[in-house]
Amino acid sequence: MDESMQEYRTLLADNPAKAEKQLYKLAKKGELNALSALNEYYEKCVTEAKSPKESSKIRQKALKAAALGDVDGIVKVGRAYMYGIGVSADYEKSLSFFEKAAEQENPEAALKL
């Protein structure tokens, strides 16, 4: 296991609010381990959510973070908007994410377009 990944998980366990902000900034700069740790954290939060509204809010944060990441994350966000997974279906938003991914030569995105 990568040391930074373990370090990020520890940060999230110790101080989630502070770590979430730090990891988001790192993910925005292209640190894929930070993005991965952040996504794990969001998945855990979704499973522990006390209401559908809380779950939806967390999913939206996760989608926003995924869109920062690699092309697979961008496709994942496109799918979420296409099928209304965790967010309201929005075909225009879905299309914009698939276009971004297709520009990076992602075959699934090109097929969806």
Secondary structure, DSSP 8 states (H G I E B T S, - for coil): --HHHHHHHHHHHH-HHHHHHHHHHHHHTT-HHHHHHHHHHHHHHHHH-SSHHHHHHHHHHHHHHHTTS-HHHHHHHHHHHHHTSSS---HHHHHHHHHHHHHTT-HHHHHH-
